[in-house]
Structure formats: C-alpha cells, structure tokens
Amino acid sequence: MDPHADFPDPAAGHAAARTAEEAARATLAAEGVHLMRPADVMACTGADDAAWVRFAAHWEELSQDEYAARRGTDRLRRYGHFSLEPATGELRLLPHTVFVQPDHTNPLYETVDRHFEPLTGAFVADPVLRSVLRLLGRTAGALDAAERWSIKVHPFRVLATADGGGEPTPEGRHRDGVTLVSSLLIGRDNATGGESTVYDPEGEEVLSVTLDEPASLLLSDDRGTLHGVSPIRPVDAGAPARRDVLVTTLTPA
C-alpha cells in the first residue's frame, strides 16, 4: 500500500465503523463528550497496525515548545491548519501562520501570537492523519452543520522526569474557543498520571479518563465544556516519562 495514499472511507462499507460513528455523534450531541475505543477508531479510519506505527513515528520529528518551556514544561509540538469540505471530504492544508487563541479561553495564552514549526510534509500526507481528520469532520457534524470546517492540528509530546516538567495542560482547566476538541492518544511510556477530565460550565466533572491505549480518542463539545489533563510522572524515576497525543480542533469556517 502506498503510505501517502488516502484510505478509502471505511464508513461507506463497514457496519461496525458506521455504528461507532453514529454512537459518537449521538453521545456527543446529548452529553457533550464521548470516548471512542481504539478498535472503533481503527475501524473508522481504516488504519491497520503497520499504518499506525508509521503514523506514530512522526512524533519523533517534533520541535521544542518554547512557550511551555518558559513555565517549566518539557513539551514538543508542531502546528498545522486545514480546511475540510464535509460534503465532499476535500481536505486542504492552509498556509502556515501564527497560532492565536481567542479571548476568554486559555488563561495563559489567549490573544498571544505563538509561533510553532509547521507540520512536516510526510505528516500532512499521512493517510492516517487524513482519515482521522475526516472522521472528526463527520463527528463534528452532530454539533453544527458547517459548510466548511476550519481544523487546527497539534501533535504534542510531553516529557517528565522525577523532578517534574510533565504538564500536558500547564494552563489548567480551559476552553479552546472552538466547536469540537479532540485528543487522540498516540502512545505513552513509563508514565503515570495524564488523566483527561471534561467539566461542565459550573466545574462539575462530566468525564474523567486516562488515555492509556494508543488510538483512544476523547471528543468534547468545547462550546459547553472545559477540559484539562493532570501531570504525568515517571513510573521508573530513573527514566523519563513520555505522553504523545494529537489534539485537533474544529470550528465552522
């Protein structure tokens, strides 16, 4: 298989994938949050184990997040911006720009121009990424009938030692000012913690889960919830802890 060719749409022909997507859409619309099991994510994207290994290798090509480092967090990342036409599935990479979060969202970085390295060409072309983004576009359709989605893509790696540094969300509980926010676990090693929690506007927990199996996908309606992730720490204090995720947000363009 050509690793740079898109996968066929698995939802077009597989009942299990259709059922998983329908469940995600229904729960997300009703409760504002949904956790997709790895088997469902793999079925919905058409990815196999070999494709996933290729996809996860992109996390070895991330760059240091200097903004997080100023606050003592060892975090690596890149950033990219796409548009998606729900009617056709057409996905297009947009020109690289600074990343800015709107007012009343992220208390550390709102309205701050942050400059991150762009996604690599191999990452942009990876069929797993493209299938994941289309899956998210279909799922977000349960929240808004957008003619076009603006999709912002953030691959993250957070590292921690016994002395600290492992803060996936140094800003704490926050919103991103979007419609759908998702966190896809790529992998983790020697790590404890990293619990993802989604809250209602009053601060009550809606769902709390530790993403510990690759391809676990947490979805939440950012318009009516907040979210945060607890620190990671090493299980073996003599080696670093690692947590790799893909955070993706969707907003009508």
Solvent accessible surface area in square Angstrom, and as a share of the most:
residue,aa,sasa,rsa
1,M,148,0.66
2,D,82,0.43
3,P,52,0.33
4,H,106,0.47
5,A,45,0.35
6,D,62,0.32
7,F,22,0.09
8,P,114,0.72
9,D,74,0.38
10,P,11,0.07
11,A,16,0.13
12,A,82,0.63
13,G,55,0.53
14,H,110,0.49
15,A,64,0.50
16,A,71,0.55
17,A,0,0.00
18,R,104,0.38
19,T,86,0.50
20,A,10,0.07
21,E,12,0.06
22,E,109,0.49
23,A,47,0.36
24,A,0,0.00
25,R,89,0.32
26,A,66,0.51
27,T,36,0.21
28,L,1,0.00
29,A,63,0.48
30,A,86,0.67
31,E,111,0.50
32,G,11,0.10
33,V,6,0.04
34,H,31,0.14
35,L,64,0.32
36,M,3,0.01
37,R,143,0.52
38,P,23,0.14
39,A,63,0.49
40,D,29,0.15
41,V,1,0.01
42,M,37,0.17
43,A,37,0.29
44,C,0,0.00
45,T,2,0.01
46,G,38,0.36
47,A,10,0.08
48,D,79,0.41
49,D,113,0.58
50,A,58,0.45
51,A,1,0.01
52,W,25,0.09
53,V,105,0.60
54,R,91,0.33
55,F,0,0.00
56,A,30,0.23
57,A,57,0.44
58,H,26,0.12
59,W,1,0.00
60,E,119,0.53
61,E,96,0.43
62,L,20,0.10
63,S,30,0.19
64,Q,92,0.41
65,D,0,0.00
66,E,112,0.50
67,Y,33,0.12
68,A,0,0.00
69,A,47,0.37
70,R,178,0.65
71,R,142,0.52
72,G,54,0.52
73,T,3,0.02
74,D,57,0.29
75,R,9,0.03
76,L,35,0.17
77,R,7,0.02
78,R,41,0.15
79,Y,3,0.01
80,G,3,0.03
81,H,37,0.16
82,F,0,0.00
83,S,7,0.05
84,L,4,0.02
85,E,45,0.20
86,P,58,0.36
87,A,104,0.81
88,T,107,0.62
89,G,19,0.18
90,E,100,0.45
91,L,12,0.06
92,R,131,0.48
93,L,84,0.42
94,L,39,0.19
95,P,106,0.66
96,H,85,0.38
97,T,77,0.45
98,V,51,0.29
99,F,15,0.06
100,V,56,0.32
101,Q,10,0.05
102,P,65,0.41
103,D,84,0.44
104,H,161,0.72
105,T,12,0.07
106,N,2,0.01
107,P,86,0.54
108,L,47,0.24
109,Y,12,0.05
110,E,53,0.24
111,T,80,0.46
112,V,61,0.35
113,D,80,0.41
114,R,7,0.03
115,H,122,0.55
116,F,17,0.07
117,E,90,0.40
118,P,58,0.36
119,L,16,0.08
120,T,38,0.22
121,G,59,0.57
122,A,49,0.38
123,F,5,0.02
124,V,20,0.12
125,A,32,0.24
126,D,11,0.06
127,P,2,0.01
128,V,1,0.01
129,L,0,0.00
130,R,42,0.15
131,S,11,0.07
132,V,2,0.01
133,L,0,0.00
134,R,54,0.20
135,L,1,0.00
136,L,1,0.00
137,G,4,0.04
138,R,68,0.25
139,T,1,0.01
140,A,0,0.00
141,G,30,0.29
142,A,30,0.23
143,L,23,0.11
144,D,52,0.27
145,A,99,0.76
146,A,16,0.12
147,E,159,0.71
148,R,100,0.36
149,W,2,0.01
150,S,21,0.13
151,I,0,0.00
152,K,53,0.22
153,V,0,0.00
154,H,8,0.04
155,P,1,0.01
156,F,24,0.10
157,R,29,0.10
158,V,4,0.02
159,L,44,0.22
160,A,2,0.01
161,T,69,0.40
162,A,63,0.49
163,D,145,0.75
164,G,17,0.17
165,G,18,0.17
166,G,0,0.00
167,E,55,0.25
168,P,12,0.08
169,T,19,0.11
170,P,34,0.21
171,E,25,0.11
172,G,33,0.31
173,R,120,0.44
174,H,9,0.04
175,R,67,0.24
176,D,17,0.09
177,G,29,0.28
178,V,20,0.11
179,T,6,0.03
180,L,0,0.00
181,V,9,0.05
182,S,3,0.02
183,S,19,0.13
184,L,2,0.01
185,L,0,0.00
186,I,7,0.03
187,G,10,0.10
188,R,47,0.17
189,D,79,0.41
190,N,35,0.18
191,A,17,0.13
192,T,70,0.41
193,G,31,0.30
194,G,0,0.00
195,E,74,0.33
196,S,5,0.03
197,T,11,0.06
198,V,1,0.01
199,Y,31,0.12
200,D,37,0.19
201,P,89,0.56
202,E,142,0.64
203,G,25,0.24
204,E,115,0.52
205,E,114,0.51
206,V,60,0.35
207,L,54,0.27
208,S,42,0.27
209,V,33,0.19
210,T,51,0.29
211,L,2,0.01
212,D,96,0.50
213,E,97,0.44
214,P,60,0.38
215,A,3,0.02
216,S,10,0.06
217,L,1,0.01
218,L,13,0.07
219,L,0,0.00
220,S,4,0.03
221,D,19,0.10
222,D,0,0.00
223,R,119,0.43
224,G,34,0.33
225,T,7,0.04
226,L,42,0.21
227,H,27,0.12
228,G,10,0.10
229,V,29,0.17
230,S,41,0.27
231,P,52,0.33
232,I,0,0.00
233,R,87,0.32
234,P,17,0.11
235,V,108,0.62
236,D,82,0.43
237,A,72,0.55
238,G,75,0.72
239,A,39,0.30
240,P,80,0.50
241,A,0,0.00
242,R,65,0.24
243,R,6,0.02
244,D,3,0.02
245,V,5,0.03
246,L,1,0.00
247,V,31,0.18
248,T,1,0.00
249,T,9,0.05
250,L,0,0.00
251,T,47,0.27
252,P,51,0.32
253,A,84,0.65
